[in-house]
Amino acid sequence: MSSKPNVCIVGSINMDLTVKTDKMPQQGETVLGDTFFTNPGGKGANQAVAAARMGANVNFIGAVGDDSFGQTLRQNLISEGIGIDGVETISDEATGTATIILSENDNRIIVASGANNRVTPELVMKHSDLIKNSDMVLLQLEVPMETNVSTAEFAETNGVPVILNPAPFQPLPENVLKSTRYLTPNEIELASMKEDKLFKSIQRKLIVTRGDKGVSFVENGTERNIGGHHVHVTDTTGAGDTFNGALAAELAGDAKLSDAVTTANAAAALSVTKIGAQIGMPTKQDVQNFLRERNMSE
């Protein structure tokens, strides 16, 4: 293992188009917005930024369109110190976008996948060395399911543990459930997962994020819960991605599961105090200071 843990993330890259309004529109209703801004996003890219800011050496595998958004997003990853050898430009496809409505300390999101749909198993295997040389692989569900299946199986075969964030939720194939080390649903996603006939067999893999109630997980056969933090909530966009990126970075660095979850939980809490998914993501020093202030440091 290198001095910095190596994390490989296979996933989505989007440009977030965000509008803030005092009132969430109902169906058929038009309301006046307050502010509009664009920010780099996509669950995969968000998690990559979170992991990099937590001190990991991060490589990303994904795709953007041959357009201005794609160029901006590639440059953003570079500026965060993330390796983009695995990011391909698709000439006949638009870069993915997410339209986000912020209102009343909550959000609603519509994703247009674009080039993310072209993140195929074949594209990933062109960059398989990035996976082989990683200490942890992190996946989400904004790229085709067959890509997650093949990537998880390839990583497991090569002895690289996999975290899968089942968002946006889709039923998970049996081989994905078996080949991942950890699954990180939120409470809504967990409710859907409970319908799976294999649910009992995967409970030890679950790390469940519960918003301001904290995180629950199983460690050494014992169910544990780490409580949430009371912070001023400005924007919840990207909180789950912050948690997953931080968790991957910590586990890749050989942290104990409970310590990794504690750190990731604090990182997610800090992220909601600022507007924008990636803008609000803290550094490892930020998280250490936050925990120290609450007498929770090791």
Secondary structure, 3 states (H helix, E strand, C coil): CCCCCEEEEECCCEEEEEEECCCCCCCCCCCCCCEEEEEEECHHHHHHHHHHHCCCEEEEEEEEECCHHHHHHHHHHHHCCCEEEEEEEECCCCCEEEEEEEECCEEEEEEECHHHHHCCHHHHHCCHHHHHCCCEEEECCCCCHHHHHHHHHHHHHCCCCEEECCCCCCCCCHHHHHHCCEECCEHHHHHHHCCCCCHHHHHHHEEEECHHHCEEEEECCEEEEECCCCCCCCCCCCHHHHHHHHHHHHHHCCCCHHHHHHHHHHHHHHHCCCCCCCCCCCCHHHHHHHHHHCCCCC
